[in-house]
Amino acid sequence: MRILVTGGAGFIGSHYVRTLLQGGYSSYAGAQVTVLDKLTYSGNLDNLLPVASDQSYTFVQGDICDADLVAEVLPGHDAVVHFAAESHVDRSILGAGPFVTTNVLGTQVLLDTALRAGVGRFLHVSTDEVYGSIAEGSWTEEWPLAPNSPYSASKAGSDLLALAYHRTHGMDVVVTRCSNNYGQFQFPEKVIPLFITNLLDGKKVPLYGDGGNIRDWLHVSDHCAGIQLALEKGRAGEVYHIGGGQELTNRELTEQLLAACGRDWDTSVEYVEDRKGHDRRYSLSIEKIQNELGYVPAISFDRGIADTVAWYRDNRSWWEPLKNRASLGA
Ligand SMILES: NC(=O)c1ccc[n+]([C@@H]2O[C@H](COP(=O)([O-])OP(=O)(O)OC[C@H]3O[C@@H](n4cnc5c(N)ncnc54)[C@H](O)[C@@H]3O)[C@@H](O)[C@H]2O)c1
C-alpha cells in the first residue's frame, strides 16, 4: 500500500502522517507514505521529525501546481490524501491569489494526474467553511455551498472539482468537510495557538468584533481518524462531515484559554475590529459519518485544550521562531 499525502508538513497533514507511520491506523500498518509539500510559511519539517528516519517515509519538496513534478511523483500510489492548501482566512482577505492558485489549480493538477495514473482513491480534505454561515440548526452534506471568504470560496472550488471528477470520469473520490481543528503543531497564526502563546508570554489576545462568532472545535486527532475512516470505508463520490467537538462562541473559547493559562479577562483581552465578512456560526451535522462509518469523536474539548496548552508550554522552541518570523505578536 502506497499513500501520497499532500501538505503533509502542515498542522493536520503531519498529524495524519505521524499517526499512520506510528501504527495508529491498524489496517494501514506497513503502508509506504510519500509526503509532497512545498514548505510554505506554514509547512515545517520539524512537524515530521518523529518519523523522519522511518524507512516507509519519503519526503518530496514541491508544488502541487507543478504538473511535471506531480506526474513524476504521483503514479504508483494506491491513494492520495490531499491536505495541501493555503489555509488562513485572514491571509486570503489580504491577498486571494495564492489561494486560487494552490487550492483550485493545484487540486485540478492532482486530480488530472491521479486520473491518468489510475490511482485508487482520492480523498479531498475540505472544510465546513464552504457552506458560509448558519444561524440555527446544522448543515447536512446536501446543503448548497455559499462560501464568503476568498479562502472558503477557493476551498469550495476544489471541493466541487473533486466531486466533478467522480461524476464526469467515474474517479474514486471522497470529500470530507471538517469543522475547526486545534491541537499540537498548529501554526501560531490560528486563533487557539495565537491566544495560548500570547497568554504564555503575558501578552493580550485580540478578540474579533463582539466575540459572539460560533465555531465547532475538534481535536486534530479526531479529524484525522474521520479522514482515515472515509478513506477506508467511505463510498465513492460521497461527502462526509467530520465534527462534533464542541460549539463555542469566541468569548467562551477565550474564557477557557484564559483559565487554562491562569490569566484573567480584564488584563488579557483586547477587542479588535471584526474580520471582514466574518461568518457568524458554523455547525455540521455528523449523522452520516456516524451512522455509515461508525465515527465517534474521542477527545473532549476540556481534555484536548489542557493537552494543547501543556504542549505549547513545553514546546516553546517549536513556536517561538515561527511567531517571531511571521511577526505574530499581536
Ligand atoms: N485547520 C483547520 O481548522 C481546518 C479545518 C477543516 C479543513 N481544513 C483543511 O485541512 C487542510 C490542512 O489544513 P492545515 O490547518 O493543516 O493547514 P496548514 O497551513 O498548517 O498546512 C498546509 C500545508 O500545505 C502545504 N502547501 C501549501 N501550498 C502548497 C502547494 N502549492 N504545494 C504543496 N504544498 C503546499 C504547506 O507547506 C503546509 O505544509 C487544508 O486543506 C484545510 O483547508 C483545515
The ligand as an SDF file (V2000), in Angstrom:
LIG
                    3D

 44 48  0  0  0  0  0  0  0  0999 V2000
   -7.1640   23.9570   10.2440 N   0  0  0  0  0  0  0  0  0  0  0  0
   -8.4660   23.6970   10.2650 C   0  0  0  0  0  0  0  0  0  0  0  0
   -9.1620   24.0020   11.2430 O   0  0  0  0  0  0  0  0  0  0  0  0
   -9.1140   23.0020    9.0850 C   0  0  0  0  0  0  0  0  0  0  0  0
  -10.4560   22.6090    9.1750 C   0  0  0  0  0  0  0  0  0  0  0  0
  -11.0460   21.9370    8.0940 C   0  0  0  0  0  0  0  0  0  0  0  0
  -10.3080   21.6810    6.9550 C   0  0  0  0  0  0  0  0  0  0  0  0
   -9.0020   22.0910    6.8810 N   0  0  0  0  0  0  0  0  0  0  0  0
   -8.2450   21.7810    5.6570 C   0  0  0  0  0  0  0  0  0  0  0  0
   -7.2110   20.8770    6.0430 O   0  0  0  0  0  0  0  0  0  0  0  0
   -6.0660   21.0540    5.2030 C   0  0  0  0  0  0  0  0  0  0  0  0
   -4.8310   21.2420    6.0470 C   0  0  0  0  0  0  0  0  0  0  0  0
   -5.0140   22.3980    6.8830 O   0  0  0  0  0  0  0  0  0  0  0  0
   -3.9030   22.8240    7.9460 P   0  0  0  0  0  0  0  0  0  0  0  0
   -4.5840   23.5840    9.0060 O   0  0  0  0  0  0  0  0  0  0  0  0
   -3.0480   21.6660    8.2730 O   0  0  0  0  0  0  0  0  0  0  0  0
   -3.0520   23.8540    7.0580 O   0  0  0  0  0  0  0  0  0  0  0  0
   -1.5190   24.2810    7.1660 P   0  0  0  0  0  0  0  0  0  0  0  0
   -1.4660   25.6640    6.6000 O   0  0  0  0  0  0  0  0  0  0  0  0
   -0.9880   24.0350    8.5320 O   0  0  0  0  0  0  0  0  0  0  0  0
   -0.7770   23.2780    6.1780 O   0  0  0  0  0  0  0  0  0  0  0  0
   -0.8530   23.3820    4.7830 C   0  0  0  0  0  0  0  0  0  0  0  0
    0.3210   22.6090    4.1940 C   0  0  0  0  0  0  0  0  0  0  0  0
    0.1910   22.6520    2.7500 O   0  0  0  0  0  0  0  0  0  0  0  0
    1.4680   22.9890    2.2090 C   0  0  0  0  0  0  0  0  0  0  0  0
    1.2370   23.6690    0.9230 N   0  0  0  0  0  0  0  0  0  0  0  0
    0.6680   24.9040    0.7410 C   0  0  0  0  0  0  0  0  0  0  0  0
    0.6630   25.2070   -0.5710 N   0  0  0  0  0  0  0  0  0  0  0  0
    1.2150   24.1500   -1.2160 C   0  0  0  0  0  0  0  0  0  0  0  0
    1.4860   23.8690   -2.5830 C   0  0  0  0  0  0  0  0  0  0  0  0
    1.1730   24.7330   -3.5580 N   0  0  0  0  0  0  0  0  0  0  0  0
    2.0540   22.6750   -2.9010 N   0  0  0  0  0  0  0  0  0  0  0  0
    2.3880   21.7770   -1.9280 C   0  0  0  0  0  0  0  0  0  0  0  0
    2.1880   22.0100   -0.6200 N   0  0  0  0  0  0  0  0  0  0  0  0
    1.5980   23.1730   -0.2730 C   0  0  0  0  0  0  0  0  0  0  0  0
    2.1260   23.8760    3.2470 C   0  0  0  0  0  0  0  0  0  0  0  0
    3.5440   23.9260    3.0830 O   0  0  0  0  0  0  0  0  0  0  0  0
    1.6930   23.2100    4.5330 C   0  0  0  0  0  0  0  0  0  0  0  0
    2.5820   22.1770    4.9080 O   0  0  0  0  0  0  0  0  0  0  0  0
   -6.3880   22.2360    4.2960 C   0  0  0  0  0  0  0  0  0  0  0  0
   -6.8360   21.7280    3.0590 O   0  0  0  0  0  0  0  0  0  0  0  0
   -7.5260   22.9590    5.0150 C   0  0  0  0  0  0  0  0  0  0  0  0
   -8.3550   23.6440    4.1250 O   0  0  0  0  0  0  0  0  0  0  0  0
   -8.3980   22.7500    7.9190 C   0  0  0  0  0  0  0  0  0  0  0  0
  1  2  1  0
  2  3  2  0
  2  4  1  0
  4  5  1  0
  4 44  2  0
  5  6  2  0
  6  7  1  0
  7  8  2  0
  8  9  1  0
  8 44  1  0
  9 10  1  0
  9 42  1  0
 10 11  1  0
 11 12  1  0
 11 40  1  0
 12 13  1  0
 13 14  1  0
 14 15  2  0
 14 16  1  0
 14 17  1  0
 17 18  1  0
 18 19  2  0
 18 20  1  0
 18 21  1  0
 21 22  1  0
 22 23  1  0
 23 24  1  0
 23 38  1  0
 24 25  1  0
 25 26  1  0
 25 36  1  0
 26 27  1  0
 26 35  1  0
 27 28  2  0
 28 29  1  0
 29 30  1  0
 29 35  2  0
 30 31  1  0
 30 32  2  0
 32 33  1  0
 33 34  2  0
 34 35  1  0
 36 37  1  0
 36 38  1  0
 38 39  1  0
 40 41  1  0
 40 42  1  0
 42 43  1  0
M  CHG  2   8   1  16  -1
M  END
$$$$
